[in-house]
Amino acid sequence: MIIYNLTLVSLPEIQSEVLNEIKKNYIPGLQENRHGSSYKVMRILSGEGNESTFALQISFDNQDNYISFAGNYEYILLEEIQKKFPNQVMPFATLLEEL
């Protein structure tokens, strides 16, 4: 299983708005386009000042499904976050493989 982990660091005053956007718009868009098999939103607990840091985790059954997402939707997701929250959210992605 491949897990795409998108960590989002937001300004504290917009955290609930960012979380709402992820849950109400981005995850349904992923589901509608069949990108990923499961979706989780997680709060990052480690480190100082992480009260407004969280992660969107998208699981893919195999590498081909992830490649389809990366080629067709990842840039849209990142672009939409930057448009909606300019200079207020810093996203960065990590690709994981479950062993």
Beta strands, then each sheet from edge to edge (+ up, - down):
strand 1: 2-10
strand 2: 38-43
strand 3: 53-60
strand 4: 89-97
sheet 1: 2+ 3- 1+ 4-
end
